[in-house]
Amino acid sequence: MSITPPLLDHLGNPQARRLGPIAHRKPLDFGARGITGSLRSDGRLLALNAYHPQHGYQTLTSAPPFPDADRHNPAAVRAFRRSLAEEPTPTDPLSNRGFGLQFAAPITEHAAYLLEDAIPYLRLRLADGRQVEVITFVPESADAPDLVQLWQVTPSGPLRWSGSLALQRCAYTQLTEGGVLPLPPLENTLQATPEPCT
């Protein structure tokens, strides 16, 4: 794919290893400082996970919660885990479509890389001719934001952020030693500010 990588120029041209066509069809993982996450092949976030001292490992995700009624059903457990890694289908209402930037034009070319063998970097070409780059990472410094996504869209134009997401405890699809752990209270507070998201 002949996409010039201007975004990498700003980062000092780190070493980029291209992933094969099979590897980029599954979610790309990233993480540092106890924070982990996964991306779809279009750069949208599937999940952002971190430990909470009171509630355990928490996830901000667009995936539906695992139903407790299926906890003793091995086939349902396997199907749920498989669904977390599959690309969504328009006909599946429970598919994990992710959240983040969404483009009106379809993606016609796609290349996935790992920068320094650790940081996901995607280069896309859209049917309307625009070129898209996105790098997603958790900064090493504790003073930095917990997640950074650097997007470059050339030429620039209107962008849309979309997706359904929920903050919840990561799914315990199997029994733990002490039995089923109770869910923490579902009391989320959302605060929106006019500043850019970082």
Buried (B, 14 or more C-beta within 10 A) or exposed (E): EEBEBEBBEEEEEBEBEEBEEEEBBBBBBBBBEEBBBBBBBBBBBBBBBBEEEEBEBBBBBBBBBBEEEBBEEEEBBEEBEEBBEEBBEEEEEEBBBBBBBBBEEEBEEBBBBBBEEEBBBBBBBBEEEBBBBBBBBBBEEEEBEBBBBEBBBBEEEEEEEEBEBEBBBBBBBEEEEEEEEEEBEEEEEEEEEEEEEE
